[in-house]
Amino acid sequence: MANAETEIDLDQLHQTILDKISNQFPDLQTVEDYSQARTRFSAPACFVELTQLDAGEMDPGTEQLQVAARFEAHLIIGFRQSNAKRAIRKLAGAFSVFLRNQRWGLPVGPAQFVAAAPDE
């Protein structure tokens, strides 16, 4: 049964996601919202961006709007790192496993991993 008292604050959701990523991957030197073009940051890094809100699959019957939020995580390592191509793929794989069914400690549906792809 849907809970009419459930309210998700997007600022809280963003911060919780960033905190959980930081805790799970302590070697990441930068974990931030990907809200602007950056030329300087400490790597390895993860930038998180809310890219889309889609209508939910069902009406919860509470007069609330159910949405599916699509986030993207951009993982970056230094190109001079030894075996950089392998290292970024290992990080992406570990990140994908961490992400699967993640609820961030909030009353939200489980995260679904969609894809990992290089972005030159």
Residue pairs with C-beta under 8 A, 6 or more apart in sequence:
2 60
2 61
2 62
2 64
3 62
3 107
4 62
4 63
4 64
6 62
6 64
6 107
7 64
8 106
8 107
8 108
10 50
12 106
13 69
13 104
13 106
13 108
14 33
14 48
14 50
16 104
16 105
16 106
17 48
17 71
17 104
18 31
18 32
18 33
18 48
20 102
20 104
20 105
21 28
21 31
21 46
21 48
21 73
21 98
22 28
22 31
24 98
25 31
25 46
25 91
25 94
25 95
25 98
27 44
28 44
28 45
28 46
29 41
29 42
29 43
29 44
29 45
30 41
30 42
30 43
30 44
30 45
30 46
30 47
31 45
31 46
31 48
32 41
32 45
32 46
32 47
32 48
33 47
33 48
33 49
34 47
34 48
34 49
34 72
34 74
35 49
38 47
41 76
43 76
43 77
43 78
44 75
44 76
44 77
44 78
44 91
45 74
45 75
45 76
45 77
46 73
46 74
46 75
46 76
46 95
47 73
47 74
47 76
48 71
48 72
48 73
48 74
49 71
49 72
49 73
49 74
50 69
50 70
50 71
51 70
51 71
51 72
52 69
52 70
53 67
53 68
53 69
53 70
54 67
54 68
54 70
55 66
55 67
55 68
56 65
56 66
56 67
56 68
57 66
57 68
58 66
59 66
60 66
68 109
70 114
73 95
73 99
74 119
75 88
75 91
75 92
75 95
77 84
77 87
77 88
77 91
78 84
81 87
88 118
92 116
93 116
95 116
96 113
96 116
99 111
99 113
100 110
100 111
100 112
100 113
101 110
101 111
102 110
102 111
103 109
103 110
103 111
104 111
